[in-house]
Amino acid sequence: MSSFFVELSFDFLPEPLILTILLDSKTPVAHHISIEKNPKINAKEEPASTTQIKSLLFSGNKGYDWMVSFLGLMDTIKLKPKVTEMGSKELVMTQYMLKMLTILTNILVSNLISLQTKQSTGETPLDAISFIEKLIASFGNRQCSQIKVNLNSLD
């Protein structure tokens, strides 16, 4: 079982944004990739394959500082809220979780398509497209129910 963990802290949020994804990687080596301010595992202690995967998937430079900077920049962009009572902690956290998921998905999908294109000369990047289709389908399953509940509170 491999894992992907993100923990980002901001002055403008009531609590840290935390995302944990467990993956059945079907490989003999478990990979644990994290984006956090103080990683539990030092980058020098990570297996070389985990470091390489992280570099390939997140362009090597899309770590904690980049994510905090980018989400901080996005905080300056305010849309007029539909709900007059916008102070709800759950709603604010859901908004930023969706922003973070969008950023991570964009980076991941872009890099997967780029990697797949480099590997297959002249062929459609089927593996990356298959992953994207599964990712889109996952938004319809019950694991996203809390986000759906929070979004429905906007109506």
Buried (B, 14 or more C-beta within 10 A) or exposed (E): EBBBBBBBEBEEBEEEBBBEEEEEEEEEEEBBBBBBEEBEEEEEEBEEEBBEBBEEBBBEEBBBEBBBEBBEEBBEEEEEEEEEEEEEEEBBBBBBBEBBBEBBEEBBBEBBBBBBBEEEEEEEBEBBBEBBEEEEEEEEEEEEEEBEEBBEEEE
